[in-house]
Amino acid sequence: MKYKEIEKLSRKKFRRKVGIKIDTFKKMAAILKEKELEKNVKGGKPNSLLIKDKLLMTFEYLREYRTYFYIAVAYGLSESTCYRNIRWIEDTLIKHKDFSLPGKKELLQNNRLKVVLTDATESPIERPKKKQKEFYSGKKKRHTLKSQITVDKESKKIISTDLSNGKMHDFKLYKRSNTAIHPDIKSINDSGYQGLQKMHINTELPKKKSKGSSLSKSDKAYNKELSSKRSLNENVIASIKRFKIVADRYRNRRRRFGLRFNLICGIYNWELKN
C-alpha cells in the first residue's frame, strides 16, 4: 500500500497500520524532505520513490518486520534499494533533535526529575555463530539482546537506554552503563537491582525474605505498592514492543539494533510530548 491509499484512514486506524500517529508521520516527512533536498544539491541519482512512500516502507519494516525482499516486491524496488532507503531514513531521523533521547546527563540534574524507574527487557535473536554463551539468557532460555530503560515517572519520558548481550545480569548492565543519578532523585527498581543502595542511597527496592522466615504483612504491602509504581516501566516497554523489530526474533546484524531501539524510544517520547 502506498501513502495515498492510507492517508484517508482515520487517525486511530492509521496508527494501527503504521505504528505512529499521522502528525508524527508528517513531521518526519518534513524533516526527510529537507534532508533530501540537501542531498540532491550535492549530486547523485534522484530516487523515484516519494518521501512519504519511503517513510511508510520504513515503518512497515519496523512495525511488521517483513523481509527486505517482501517489501521490495511490494514497492517495485530491488532489495538493495529498499535497504538503502530504510537505512537512510533511520540514520537521518536518529540524528534529529526531536527524535533523540535526553541522555544520562539529565539524571545528574535535580531541577526537574523527582523519581526515575529503571528496568531491563530482552529481545530474542538468532543463534550467533560465535560466542553463543555470551548471548544465551538463562531467564528466557534462548539467545537475546538486553536493553535497559530509565524512565521519568512523572512525565513518562524515556531518559536513557543501554544495551548488552542477554547473559549479562540486570544490575551488572546498570553498573557497566555508568548510570549516575543525582542524590535528590529517587530511583525505584525491581529485585534484580539488589545492592544499588550502595551506589545510590535514594533507592527503593522490594523487601526480600531472609532464610528461614517469611515476609511480614507490612513488607508484603510495601512490595505490592512498589510493584504498582514500577508498572509504568512495563507499560513503556509494551509501547516500544508494538514494533515487531524489537519484539520478534531479530534477524539482522546486531550492530544496528541499538540505533533502531533508540529511534523507537525517541518516537515514543515525541508522541508523548505532542
N, C-alpha and C positions, 0 to 999 in steps of 0.2 A: 504494500500500500504506500502510495506517495502522500506527501503532506497535504496536497489539495483534496485528497479523498477523506482525510480525517479531521481537517480543520473545522468542519461543520459539526463535529461531535460536541455534546455538552461538556462542560468543564469536568464533571465527575467521570464521564466515560473517557475523555482524553487522558486524564491522569491514570485511569485503569489500563489504558492501552500503552501509553508511553512510559509511565512511571513517575512523571513530573507534572507540575501544573503548567497550563498553557502560557501563563505570564512568565514563568521561568524559561520556558522554551523560546519565547520571543526575545527575552533578554539575552539568552545565549546566542541566538541567531544574529542579533545586532552586533555582538562582540566579534563573532566569527566573520561577519560581513566586512567589518572594518579591517580585520587582520588579513582577509583575503585580498582586499584592495591593495594593502601594503605589499603583499607577496607578489601580486601581478605587476606592480610597478618595477620590482626587481627583475622581472623577466620570467620565462618559463611557459610551458604549455598550459593554457587555462583549462579548468575542469568543466566538463559539460553538465555535471550534476548540480542542481541548485543547492544553496547553502542549507535551506530547511530540510531538503531531502537527505543531505549528508548527515545532518544532525539527527533526523529521525532514524536513519540507518544505524547511527552510533548507539542510540538508545534502544533500538531493537536488539543490538548486540549485548548491551549492559543489562537490560531488563530481562530478556528472554534467553540470553546466552546461546544464540544459534551459532552455527559454524560460519566461518567466512565464506565457505562455498555456498551455503544455503542463501545467505544474504546477497552474495554477488550475483547469483542466478536470478533472484527476485528483482534486482535493480538493473540487470543487464550489464554488469561490470565483470572484470576479471577479479580473481581472488586477491591479487597483489594490489590492484587499485582500491578495492574495498578496504584492505588492511591499511594502506597509506592514508586514506580519508579518515578512518576511525582513529588512527594514531595521531594525526594532525589535530583533530578536534580535541582529543583528550589532552594532548600537550598544551594546546592553546588555552583551554578553559582552566586547567590546574594552575597556570601561571597568573591568571587574572585575580585581582584582589577580592572580587566579590565571591569567588569560589575557593578561596584559600582559608585554612584554619588559623585561629588566633595564635596558637603555638604555646610552648611551655612558659614563655616569658610572662604571659598573663597570670600564671599561677603564682608568681612571685610578687604580684601587686595586691595590696589589701584594700584598694579603694572601691571595689565593686563586688567581687566574689565573696560569698559567705560560706557556702557549702558546696563541695565537689564530690562526685561519685566516680570511682574507678572500677572497671571490670574488664574481663577479657572474654573474647569469643573465638571460636575456631572455624576455619573454612577447610573442607576436605580438598585434597589434591590427588593427582595421580601418583602412583608409587614412583619415587625418584630412582634413577639408575645408580646414583652414588649416594653414600651417607644416608641410607634409609632409616637407620636407627634414630638419627637426629630429628627426623620429621614424624616419627611414629608417636602418636598420642595414646598413652595408656588409658586416658579417660574416654576417648572416642573410639578406641580400638581400630584406628586407621591412621593414615598419613595426613597431616594437616598443617596449616599455617595459623599461627595465633596472632590475634590483633587486640591490643589494649586500647581502651577508650576512656577518656576522662571528660566528664560532663558537668556543667554548671547546673545545680539543682533548681535554682530559681528561674533562669531563662531557658533551661533545657538544651542549651547550645553545647556542641562538642568543642572542647578546648584544644585537645591534642590527641594524637594516636601514636602507637609504637607497634612494631611488628617483630615476630620471631618465628622460629620453627615450632612445630607442635609439641615437641618433647619438653620444652622449657616450661618450668613451673610459673604460675602467675606472678608470685612475689619476686622470683628471680628476674623475670622480664621487667617488673617495676624497678628493681634496683639497677638493672643494666641500662634502662632508658634514661637514668639520671633525672627523673621527675622530681623536682623540688617545689614544695608548696609553702607559701607564706604561713608563719605560725598562727596568725589570726584566722586563717581559713580552715574550716572543719573538713576533714576527709572521712567519708563513710565507705567502708569496704566489706566484702564478704570474708568468710573464714579462711579463704585461700591466702590472705594477706597477714597472717599471724606474724608478729614481730615488727610490724610497720610503726608501732608506737615508739620504737627506739629511734626511728628516722624522723617521724613527725608526731609530736606529742599530742596534738589536737586531732586524734583519730578515734573513730568509733568502730568497733568490731564486735561480732556476735560472741556471746558467752559460750565457753566450751566446758563441758563437764569434766571433772577430774576423775582419775582412775578409781573405780570402786564406789563412786557416788553419782547421783543424778542431779539434773538442774532443778533449782527451786522454781516455784510458781512465778516469782518476780523475775527470775532470769529468763524463763520461757516467754513471759510477757514482753520483756525488753527485746528479745530476739525477734519476736513477731513484729513489734513496732519498727525495729531496724530493717527488717525484711521489706516492709511496706515502703520505707523510704528508698530502699535500693531498687524497687520495682521500676523506677523511672529509667534506669540504665538498661533494663531488659526491653523496655518499650522502644528506646532509641535504637538498640541493636536490631530489633524486629523491623523497624522502619528502614534501616540500611539494607537488611537482607531481603527487602522486596525486590532488589536487583539480584537476579539469579547468578550473576557472575561471581558474587561473594558468598552465595548460599549453597549453590551446587558444586560439584567437584570441578575444581579449577584445572583446565586442560592446558593453559598457556605456560610459557616460561615464567618463572616466579618473579623475575626482576621487575615486571610492571604491575604486580599485584598491589604493592603499596601505593603506587600512583593512582590506580583505579579506586582503591579503598578510600583514599583521602579525597578524591574528587567526589565520590558519592557522599562522604561526610560533609564536604563543602556545599554540595547541593542541598542536603538536609538543613544545614544552617541557614542558607539563603531563603529557603521556603518558610522556615520557622520565623525568620525576621520579617519577611514580606507577606 
